[in-house]
């Protein structure tokens, strides 16, 4: 009964959060930023969770893991469907260059802070191999930025679609890179935890990776066939899709991998062998993106543990400051590489959206708390949420400061 009530509450809150009436709250730029970041959903999750009103207990969350698998699998399929080769070939080279730069900068900067912070947090009492997965989470969650730009859009200047594309496309590519990076390193880290011997861990990881890739190919091809057979019936297509998502997410979890990883690979296969029926259903999947996002943030708020030590809070603060510096440095680096486009890139390089954390970071942290449930991993989820909300607030502060400094800037948008 508790599980049924919990699912009912989650679905009801997701419907409320995606209703038209709530959009009126977005007249305020601050409220718009928080809503687009998913933070009200996180707050509701915390209020209902084990560390709040205890409406949803830890035992209930354990039984609700199939729901988490379904939601994360849905997210993975959505991301994978966007990675069609015909689309990737049309993306300009500067977008890929920016993503590669982001990966390098993040691994060096965030990777160093994460390694030092995790070693300090665990006091060197654990094998370094055990920290591979937490390190991978903190690095992968720092890749990219939020694709939402409306809340920090300057309404006093003409809308520039090219600027938003230069922000959104690399962020979408970085989301794919984050899932793949975390998925691969999680396989190594999980195997290291179970075997304790690095050479055997790599062998086990390779076997699990091969199984997940084979699973993605088989389910991608099977999904295409079943969706084609389902025809134009939305009910039949939804049934096929939910079965596909649950199956690939559940088997990925059994192979000690994130449901996001296997589902993204399956979505990639499905998208690249798509028929008109599959492409038509893809639009339905994307339309549900907002509701799925709300459920992910609700589940994150329910699962996260914010009882952090001083070391944990210090690590979170360091990740925020390093993130701000890295993203701004990345954009200056992009300007140097694209001198010929310097004028057209000026709005992009000064746009504070690049500071904001990508929503995929929360999904990755939630998946880790699902695959390897522990207090430590729930606290890592808490750190990812703290970094996300702090980065959003920092982006709004920088936006306001830039508006004060910029000559001839207009007033606030309503």
URNORBEL-V202938 format. One record per pair of residues at least 24 apart in sequence whose ideal C-beta (glycine too) atoms are under 10 Angstrom apart, sorted by sequence separation. I is the first residue (numbers start at 1). J is the second residue. If there is no record, write none. Layout:
I&J + I&J
This chain:
17&41 + 111&135 + 114&138 + 115&139 + 147&171 + 219&243 + 220&244 + 223&247 + 328&352 + 330&354 + 331&355 + 361&385 + 110&135 + 111&136 + 113&138 + 114&139 + 145&170 + 146&171 + 147&172 + 184&209 + 187&212 + 219&244 + 222&247 + 223&248 + 327&352 + 113&139 + 144&170 + 145&171 + 183&209 + 219&245 + 244&270 + 327&353 + 328&354 + 361&387 + 362&388 + 13&40 + 14&41 + 17&44 + 111&138 + 112&139 + 114&141 + 144&171 + 147&174 + 327&354 + 328&355 + 357&384 + 361&388 + 13&41 + 16&44 + 110&138 + 111&139 + 114&142 + 143&171 + 144&172 + 147&175 + 219&247 + 220&248 + 324&352 + 326&354 + 327&355 + 357&385 + 110&139 + 113&142 + 144&173 + 145&174 + 183&212 + 219&248 + 241&270 + 326&355 + 327&356 + 359&388 + 109&139 + 110&140 + 143&173 + 144&174 + 145&175 + 218&248 + 324&354 + 325&355 + 357&387 + 358&388 + 361&391 + 10&41 + 13&44 + 108&139 + 110&141 + 111&142 + 143&174 + 144&175 + 323&354 + 324&355 + 357&388 + 13&45 + 106&138 + 107&139 + 110&142 + 142&174 + 143&175 + 144&176 + 215&247 + 216&248 + 219&251 + 323&355 + 356&388 + 357&389 + 106&139 + 107&140 + 109&142 + 110&143 + 143&176 + 144&177 + 215&248 + 323&356 + 356&389 + 357&390 + 358&391 + 10&44 + 106&140 + 140&174 + 143&177 + 144&178 + 323&357 + 357&391 + 9&44 + 10&45 + 13&48 + 106&141 + 107&142 + 140&175 + 143&178 + 216&251 + 320&355 + 355&390 + 356&391 + 357&392 + 9&45 + 103&139 + 106&142 + 107&143 + 142&178 + 143&179 + 212&248 + 215&251 + 216&252 + 355&391 + 356&392 + 103&140 + 105&142 + 106&143 + 140&177 + 141&178 + 215&252 + 241&278 + 320&357 + 354&391 + 355&392 + 356&393 + 10&48 + 105&143 + 106&144 + 140&178 + 143&181 + 319&357 + 355&393 + 356&394 + 357&395 + 9&48 + 139&178 + 140&179 + 143&182 + 212&251 + 352&391 + 353&392 + 355&394 + 356&395 + 102&142 + 103&143 + 140&180 + 211&251 + 212&252 + 215&255 + 237&277 + 241&281 + 245&285 + 352&392 + 355&395 + 356&396 + 102&143 + 103&144 + 137&178 + 140&181 + 141&182 + 211&252 + 237&278 + 240&281 + 241&282 + 354&395 + 355&396 + 6&48 + 102&144 + 136&178 + 139&181 + 140&182 + 215&257 + 352&394 + 353&395 + 355&397 + 6&49 + 102&145 + 139&182 + 140&183 + 211&254 + 212&255 + 219&262 + 223&266 + 227&270 + 237&280 + 238&281 + 241&284 + 352&395 + 355&398 + 99&143 + 138&182 + 140&184 + 208&252 + 211&255 + 212&256 + 219&263 + 222&266 + 223&267 + 232&276 + 237&281 + 241&285 + 351&395 + 352&396 + 355&399 + 99&144 + 136&181 + 137&182 + 140&185 + 212&257 + 216&261 + 220&265 + 221&266 + 224&269 + 232&277 + 352&397 + 9&55 + 10&56 + 136&182 + 139&185 + 140&186 + 208&254 + 209&255 + 211&257 + 212&258 + 216&262 + 219&265 + 220&266 + 223&269 + 224&270 + 228&274 + 231&277 + 234&280 + 238&284 + 352&398 + 353&399 + 9&56 + 136&183 + 208&255 + 215&262 + 216&263 + 219&266 + 220&267 + 222&269 + 223&270 + 224&271 + 227&274 + 228&275 + 230&277 + 234&281 + 237&284 + 238&285 + 351&398 + 352&399 + 136&184 + 137&185 + 207&255 + 208&256 + 209&257 + 216&264 + 217&265 + 218&266 + 219&267 + 220&268 + 221&269 + 222&270 + 224&272 + 225&273 + 227&275 + 228&276 + 229&277 + 230&278 + 232&280 + 237&285 + 350&398 + 351&399 + 352&400 + 6&55 + 7&56 + 133&182 + 136&185 + 137&186 + 208&257 + 212&261 + 213&262 + 216&265 + 217&266 + 220&269 + 221&270 + 224&273 + 228&277 + 232&281 + 350&399 + 352&401 + 5&55 + 6&56 + 135&185 + 136&186 + 212&262 + 215&265 + 216&266 + 219&269 + 220&270 + 223&273 + 224&274 + 225&275 + 227&277 + 228&278 + 234&284 + 238&288 + 352&402 + 5&56 + 6&57 + 136&187 + 205&256 + 211&262 + 214&265 + 215&266 + 216&267 + 217&268 + 218&269 + 219&270 + 220&271 + 223&274 + 224&275 + 226&277 + 227&278 + 230&281 + 351&402 + 133&185 + 134&186 + 136&188 + 137&189 + 204&256 + 205&257 + 209&261 + 213&265 + 216&268 + 217&269 + 220&272 + 221&273 + 227&279 + 350&402 + 2&55 + 3&56 + 7&60 + 132&185 + 133&186 + 136&189 + 212&265 + 213&266 + 216&269 + 220&273 + 224&277 + 227&280 + 2&56 + 6&60 + 10&64 + 132&186 + 133&187 + 135&189 + 212&266 + 216&270 + 220&274 + 224&278 + 227&281 + 2&57 + 5&60 + 6&61 + 132&187 + 133&188 + 134&189 + 223&278 + 227&282 + 3&59 + 4&60 + 11&67 + 132&188 + 133&189 + 213&269 + 217&273 + 350&406 + 2&59 + 3&60 + 6&63 + 7&64 + 10&67 + 132&189 + 133&190 + 2&60 + 3&61 + 6&64 + 131&189 + 132&190 + 223&281 + 304&362 + 1&60 + 3&62 + 129&188 + 130&189 + 132&191 + 133&192 + 3&63 + 7&67 + 129&189 + 130&190 + 132&192 + 133&193 + 2&63 + 3&64 + 6&67 + 10&71 + 131&192 + 132&193 + 300&361 + 301&362 + 304&365 + 2&64 + 129&191 + 130&192 + 131&193 + 194&256 + 297&359 + 300&362 + 303&365 + 304&366 + 3&66 + 129&192 + 130&193 + 193&256 + 296&359 + 299&362 + 300&363 + 303&366 + 316&379 + 3&67 + 128&192 + 129&193 + 296&360 + 299&363 + 302&366 + 305&369 + 312&376 + 319&383 + 323&387 + 327&391 + 127&192 + 190&255 + 191&256 + 297&362 + 300&365 + 304&369 + 315&380 + 319&384 + 322&387 + 323&388 + 127&193 + 129&195 + 130&196 + 132&198 + 190&256 + 293&359 + 296&362 + 297&363 + 300&366 + 303&369 + 316&382 + 317&383 + 320&386 + 324&390 + 126&193 + 129&196 + 189&256 + 190&257 + 296&363 + 299&366 + 303&370 + 312&379 + 316&383 + 319&386 + 320&387 + 323&390 + 324&391 + 98&166 + 102&170 + 106&174 + 129&197 + 187&255 + 190&258 + 307&375 + 312&380 + 315&383 + 316&384 + 319&387 + 320&388 + 323&391 + 327&395 + 98&167 + 101&170 + 102&171 + 127&196 + 129&198 + 132&201 + 183&252 + 187&256 + 293&362 + 297&366 + 300&369 + 305&374 + 316&385 + 317&386 + 318&387 + 320&389 + 321&390 + 95&165 + 99&169 + 100&170 + 103&173 + 128&198 + 186&256 + 187&257 + 289&359 + 293&363 + 296&366 + 299&369 + 303&373 + 305&375 + 309&379 + 312&382 + 313&383 + 316&386 + 317&387 + 320&390 + 324&394 + 328&398 + 95&166 + 98&169 + 99&170 + 102&173 + 103&174 + 106&177 + 127&198 + 186&257 + 187&258 + 292&363 + 296&367 + 299&370 + 305&376 + 307&378 + 308&379 + 312&383 + 315&386 + 316&387 + 319&390 + 320&391 + 323&394 + 324&395 + 94&166 + 98&170 + 99&171 + 102&174 + 106&178 + 129&201 + 186&258 + 305&377 + 306&378 + 307&379 + 308&380 + 315&387 + 319&391 + 92&165 + 95&168 + 96&169 + 97&170 + 98&171 + 99&172 + 100&173 + 184&257 + 305&378 + 306&379 + 313&386 + 317&390 + 320&393 + 321&394 + 91&165 + 92&166 + 95&169 + 96&170 + 99&173 + 100&174 + 103&177 + 107&181 + 183&257 + 186&260 + 187&261 + 303&377 + 304&378 + 305&379 + 308&382 + 312&386 + 316&390 + 320&394 + 324&398 + 94&169 + 95&170 + 98&173 + 99&174 + 102&177 + 103&178 + 106&181 + 182&257 + 183&258 + 186&261 + 303&378 + 304&379 + 305&380 + 306&381 + 307&382 + 308&383 + 94&170 + 95&171 + 98&174 + 99&175 + 102&178 + 182&258 + 183&259 + 304&380 + 305&381 + 306&382 + 92&169 + 95&172 + 96&173 + 99&176 + 100&177 + 183&260 + 184&261 + 304&381 + 305&382 + 306&383 + 91&169 + 95&173 + 99&177 + 103&181 + 182&260 + 183&261 + 300&378 + 303&381 + 304&382 + 305&383 + 308&386 + 91&170 + 179&258 + 182&261 + 183&262 + 303&382 + 304&383 + 306&385 + 180&260 + 181&261 + 301&381 + 304&384 + 306&386 + 91&172 + 179&260 + 180&261 + 183&264 + 300&381 + 301&382 + 304&385 + 87&169 + 91&173 + 178&260 + 179&261 + 183&265 + 299&381 + 300&382 + 303&385 + 304&386 + 179&263 + 180&264 + 300&384 + 301&385 + 87&172 + 88&173 + 175&260 + 179&264 + 180&265 + 300&385 + 179&265 + 88&176 + 176&264 + 180&268 + 297&385 + 300&388 + 83&172 + 175&264 + 82&172 + 83&173 + 82&173 + 176&267 + 297&388 + 83&175 + 176&268 + 79&172 + 82&175 + 83&176 + 82&176 + 79&175 + 80&176 + 78&175 + 79&176 + 83&180 + 79&178 + 80&179 + 75&175 + 79&179 + 260&360 + 76&179 + 260&363 + 261&364 + 75&179 + 259&363 + 260&364 + 258&363 + 258&364 + 260&366 + 261&367 + 76&183 + 259&366 + 260&367 + 38&146 + 258&366 + 259&367 + 260&368 + 37&146 + 258&367 + 36&146 + 38&148 + 257&367 + 258&368 + 261&371 + 36&147 + 37&148 + 259&370 + 36&148 + 258&370 + 259&371 + 33&146 + 35&148 + 36&149 + 258&371 + 36&150 + 37&151 + 253&367 + 257&371 + 258&372 + 33&148 + 36&151 + 252&367 + 256&371 + 32&148 + 35&151 + 36&152 + 255&371 + 256&372 + 33&150 + 34&151 + 253&370 + 254&371 + 32&150 + 33&151 + 140&258 + 249&367 + 253&371 + 32&151 + 33&152 + 252&371 + 31&151 + 32&152 + 29&150 + 30&151 + 32&153 + 137&258 + 249&370 + 29&151 + 28&151 + 29&152 + 133&256 + 26&150 + 29&153 + 26&151 + 133&258 + 29&155 + 80&216 + 76&216 + 80&220 + 77&220 + 77&223 + 170&330 + 77&241 + 170&334 + 74&241 + 77&244 + 78&245 + 73&241 + 74&242 + 77&245 + 80&248 + 166&334 + 73&242 + 76&245 + 75&245 + 73&244 + 74&245 + 77&248 + 70&242 + 73&245 + 74&246 + 76&248 + 77&249 + 72&245 + 73&246 + 76&249 + 71&245 + 73&247 + 75&249 + 70&245 + 73&248 + 74&249 + 166&341 + 69&245 + 70&246 + 73&249 + 76&252 + 69&246 + 72&249 + 73&250 + 138&315 + 142&319 + 69&247 + 71&249 + 138&316 + 141&319 + 145&323 + 166&344 + 170&348 + 182&360 + 186&364 + 190&368 + 69&248 + 70&249 + 73&252 + 166&345 + 182&361 + 189&368 + 193&372 + 66&246 + 69&249 + 70&250 + 72&252 + 73&253 + 80&260 + 142&322 + 167&347 + 178&358 + 68&249 + 69&250 + 72&253 + 79&260 + 80&261 + 83&264 + 138&319 + 142&323 + 163&344 + 166&347 + 167&348 + 179&360 + 183&364 + 186&367 + 190&371 + 69&251 + 76&258 + 80&262 + 82&264 + 83&265 + 141&323 + 145&327 + 162&344 + 163&345 + 166&348 + 171&353 + 178&360 + 182&364 + 186&368 + 190&372 + 66&249 + 69&252 + 76&259 + 77&260 + 80&263 + 81&264 + 84&267 + 85&268 + 144&327 + 162&345 + 163&346 + 164&347 + 165&348 + 166&349 + 171&354 + 175&358 + 177&360 + 178&361 + 181&364 + 182&365 + 189&372 + 66&250 + 69&253 + 75&259 + 76&260 + 79&263 + 80&264 + 83&267 + 84&268 + 87&271 + 88&272 + 142&326 + 160&344 + 163&347 + 164&348 + 167&351 + 170&354 + 174&358 + 175&359 + 176&360 + 179&363 + 183&367 + 65&250 + 68&253 + 73&258 + 74&259 + 75&260 + 76&261 + 77&262 + 78&263 + 79&264 + 80&265 + 81&266 + 82&267 + 83&268 + 86&271 + 87&272 + 142&327 + 145&330 + 162&347 + 163&348 + 166&351 + 168&353 + 171&356 + 175&360 + 178&363 + 179&364 + 182&367 + 186&371 + 72&258 + 73&259 + 74&260 + 76&262 + 77&263 + 78&264 + 80&266 + 81&267 + 82&268 + 83&269 + 84&270 + 85&271 + 86&272 + 162&348 + 163&349 + 167&353 + 172&358 + 174&360 + 175&361 + 178&364 + 182&368 + 186&372 + 66&253 + 72&259 + 73&260 + 76&263 + 77&264 + 80&267 + 81&268 + 84&271 + 85&272 + 121&308 + 160&347 + 164&351 + 167&354 + 171&358 + 65&253 + 71&259 + 72&260 + 75&263 + 76&264 + 77&265 + 79&267 + 80&268 + 81&269 + 83&271 + 84&272 + 121&309 + 123&311 + 160&348 + 163&351 + 171&359 + 172&360 + 175&363 + 179&367 + 70&259 + 72&261 + 73&262 + 74&263 + 75&264 + 76&265 + 77&266 + 78&267 + 79&268 + 80&269 + 81&270 + 82&271 + 83&272 + 84&273 + 122&311 + 164&353 + 171&360 + 175&364 + 69&259 + 72&262 + 73&263 + 76&266 + 77&267 + 80&270 + 81&271 + 84&274 + 121&311 + 157&347 + 163&353 + 68&259 + 72&263 + 73&264 + 76&267 + 77&268 + 80&271 + 81&272 + 120&311 + 121&312 + 75&267 + 76&268 + 80&272 + 120&312 + 70&263 + 73&266 + 74&267 + 77&270 + 81&274 + 118&311 + 121&314 + 154&347 + 69&263 + 73&267 + 77&271 + 117&311 + 120&314 + 121&315 + 84&279 + 117&312 + 120&315 + 154&350 + 81&278 + 117&314 + 118&315 + 154&351 + 81&279 + 84&282 + 117&315 + 153&351 + 116&315 + 117&316 + 152&351 + 81&281 + 82&282 + 152&352 + 153&353 + 81&282 + 114&315 + 117&318 + 152&353 + 113&315 + 116&318 + 117&319 + 149&351 + 151&353 + 150&353 + 152&355 + 78&282 + 81&285 + 82&286 + 114&318 + 149&353 + 152&356 + 77&282 + 81&286 + 113&318 + 114&319 + 148&353 + 151&356 + 113&319 + 145&351 + 147&353 + 78&285 + 145&352 + 146&353 + 149&356 + 77&285 + 78&286 + 110&318 + 113&321 + 114&322 + 145&353 + 146&354 + 148&356 + 110&319 + 113&322 + 145&354 + 146&355 + 147&356 + 78&288 + 109&319 + 112&322 + 113&323 + 144&354 + 145&355 + 146&356 + 74&285 + 78&289 + 145&356 + 146&357 + 147&358 + 148&359 + 110&322 + 144&356 + 145&357 + 146&358 + 147&359 + 109&322 + 110&323 + 113&326 + 144&357 + 145&358 + 146&359 + 147&360 + 74&288 + 75&289 + 78&292 + 109&323 + 143&357 + 144&358 + 146&360 + 74&289 + 78&293 + 142&357 + 143&358 + 144&359 + 146&361 + 106&322 + 109&325 + 110&326 + 141&357 + 142&358 + 144&360 + 74&291 + 75&292 + 106&323 + 109&326 + 141&358 + 143&360 + 144&361 + 74&292 + 75&293 + 108&326 + 109&327 + 140&358 + 143&361 + 141&360 + 142&361 + 71&291 + 72&292 + 75&295 + 105&325 + 106&326 + 109&329 + 140&360 + 141&361 + 71&292 + 74&295 + 75&296 + 105&326 + 106&327 + 109&330 + 140&361 + 141&362 + 143&364 + 70&292 + 71&293 + 74&296 + 105&327 + 141&363 + 138&361 + 141&364 + 71&295 + 72&296 + 102&326 + 105&329 + 106&330 + 137&361 + 140&364 + 141&365 + 70&295 + 71&296 + 102&327 + 105&330 + 140&365 + 104&330 + 138&364 + 68&295 + 71&298 + 72&299 + 137&364 + 138&365 + 141&368 + 67&295 + 68&296 + 71&299 + 101&329 + 102&330 + 105&333 + 136&364 + 137&365 + 140&368 + 101&330 + 102&331 + 104&333 + 101&331 + 137&367 + 68&299 + 102&333 + 134&365 + 137&368 + 67&299 + 68&300 + 98&330 + 101&333 + 102&334 + 136&368 + 137&369 + 98&331 + 101&334 + 68&302 + 134&368 + 64&299 + 68&303 + 98&333 + 133&368 + 97&333 + 98&334 + 101&337 + 97&334 + 61&299 + 64&302 + 133&371 + 134&372 + 64&303 + 98&337 + 133&372 + 141&380 + 94&334 + 97&337 + 98&338 + 137&377 + 141&381 + 152&392 + 61&302 + 97&338 + 151&392 + 56&298 + 60&302 + 61&303 + 134&376 + 138&380 + 141&383 + 142&384 + 146&388 + 56&299 + 94&337 + 134&377 + 137&380 + 141&384 + 152&395 + 58&302 + 94&338 + 133&377 + 137&381 + 148&392 + 151&395 + 152&396 + 56&301 + 57&302 + 58&303 + 134&379 + 138&383 + 142&387 + 146&391 + 151&396 + 154&399 + 56&302 + 130&376 + 134&380 + 137&383 + 138&384 + 141&387 + 145&391 + 146&392 + 152&398 + 153&399 + 55&302 + 56&303 + 58&305 + 94&341 + 133&380 + 137&384 + 141&388 + 152&399 + 156&403 + 151&399 + 152&400 + 154&402 + 45&294 + 49&298 + 52&301 + 134&383 + 138&387 + 142&391 + 146&395 + 154&403 + 157&406 + 44&294 + 45&295 + 48&298 + 49&299 + 51&301 + 52&302 + 98&348 + 126&376 + 145&395 + 152&402 + 156&406 + 45&296 + 49&300 + 51&302 + 94&345 + 157&408 + 38&290 + 41&293 + 42&294 + 45&297 + 46&298 + 49&301 + 50&302 + 102&354 + 154&406 + 156&408 + 157&409 + 41&294 + 44&297 + 45&298 + 48&301 + 49&302 + 50&303 + 51&304 + 156&409 + 157&410 + 36&290 + 40&294 + 41&295 + 42&296 + 43&297 + 44&298 + 45&299 + 46&300 + 47&301 + 48&302 + 49&303 + 50&304 + 51&305 + 122&376 + 156&410 + 38&293 + 41&296 + 42&297 + 43&298 + 45&300 + 46&301 + 47&302 + 49&304 + 50&305 + 51&306 + 121&376 + 154&409 + 155&410 + 156&411 + 38&294 + 41&297 + 42&298 + 45&301 + 46&302 + 49&305 + 51&307 + 98&354 + 154&410 + 155&411 + 156&412 + 36&293 + 38&295 + 40&297 + 41&298 + 42&299 + 44&301 + 45&302 + 46&303 + 155&412 + 156&413 + 38&296 + 39&297 + 40&298 + 41&299 + 42&300 + 43&301 + 44&302 + 45&303 + 46&304 + 118&376 + 121&379 + 155&413 + 35&294 + 38&297 + 41&300 + 42&301 + 45&304 + 121&380 + 154&413 + 155&414 + 37&297 + 38&298 + 41&301 + 42&302 + 46&306 + 153&413 + 40&301 + 152&413 + 38&300 + 39&301 + 42&304 + 118&380 + 121&383 + 151&413 + 38&301 + 150&413 + 117&383 + 18&288 + 18&289 + 18&290 + 17&290 + 18&291 + 14&288 + 17&291 + 18&292 + 18&293 + 14&290 + 15&291 + 17&293 + 18&294 + 14&291 + 17&294 + 110&387 + 14&292 + 16&294 + 17&295 + 14&293 + 15&294 + 11&291 + 14&294 + 17&297 + 13&294 + 14&295 + 17&298 + 79&360 + 13&295 + 14&296 + 11&294 + 14&297 + 10&294 + 11&295 + 14&298 + 75&359 + 76&360 + 79&363 + 10&295 + 13&298 + 75&360 + 11&298 + 75&362 + 76&363 + 7&295 + 10&298 + 75&363 + 9&298 + 10&299 + 74&363 + 75&364 + 72&363 + 75&366 + 76&367 + 10&302 + 71&363 + 72&364 + 75&367 + 6&299 + 9&302 + 72&366 + 73&367 + 68&363 + 71&366 + 72&367 + 6&302 + 71&367 + 68&366 + 69&367 + 72&370 + 68&367 + 72&371 + 68&369 + 69&370 + 68&370 + 69&371 + 68&371 + 65&369 + 65&370 + 64&370 + 65&371 + 61&369 + 62&370 + 65&373 + 61&370 + 62&373 + 61&373 + 58&373 + 61&378 + 37&356 + 36&356 + 37&357 + 42&362 + 58&378 + 38&359 + 41&362 + 37&359 + 33&356 + 36&359 + 38&362 + 37&362 + 51&378 + 50&378 + 51&382 + 46&382 + 46&385 + 45&385 + 42&385 + 39&385 + 42&388 + 43&389 + 38&385 + 42&389 + 39&388 + 38&388 + 39&389 + 37&388 + 38&389 + 37&389 + 39&392 + 37&391 + 38&392 + 39&393 + 34&389 + 37&392 + 33&389 + 36&392 + 37&393 + 34&392 + 37&395 + 33&392 + 34&393 + 33&393 + 30&392 + 33&395 + 34&396 + 30&393 + 33&396 + 32&396 + 30&396 + 33&399 + 29&396 + 29&399 + 29&400 + 32&413 + 29&412 + 28&412 + 29&413 + 28&413 + 29&414 + 27&413 + 28&414 + 27&414
